[in-house]
């Protein structure tokens, strides 16, 4: 039981990098190589959201230090973003990020060109 308990208590050390980086890297490569654009959107949205989450985590580190289960919460949220059953990254991007971009464009901040380029 001692060895099993040790493995279970340190499982997050393997699960975090696997769920947050290794699987998304693999799936992103598969998406680039596939003819479908649907999976491209999922993985681009994931990397945008993961980058934003990492940046916010760095800024809020003094506060998050006092939340003992922060890493587990982050792992569950990122798993929801990553797992193909949920397509959480596409959902968040479509529901929130795209809406904010539309509002910003309406104010004249960013203009989209016909080729998908964005300029100020």
LINKA-V894754 format. One record per run of one state. SS is the DSSP state (alpha for helix, beta for strand, coil for the rest). FROM is the first residue (numbers start at 1). TO is the last residue. If there is no record, write none. Layout:
ss->SS from->FROM to->TO
ss->SS from->FROM to->TO
//
This chain:
ss->coil from->1 to->1
ss->alpha from->2 to->9
ss->coil from->10 to->10
ss->alpha from->11 to->33
ss->coil from->34 to->37
ss->alpha from->38 to->59
ss->coil from->60 to->60
ss->alpha from->61 to->64
ss->coil from->65 to->69
ss->alpha from->70 to->82
ss->coil from->83 to->87
ss->alpha from->88 to->106
ss->coil from->107 to->110
ss->beta from->111 to->112
ss->coil from->113 to->117
ss->beta from->118 to->119
ss->coil from->120 to->120
//
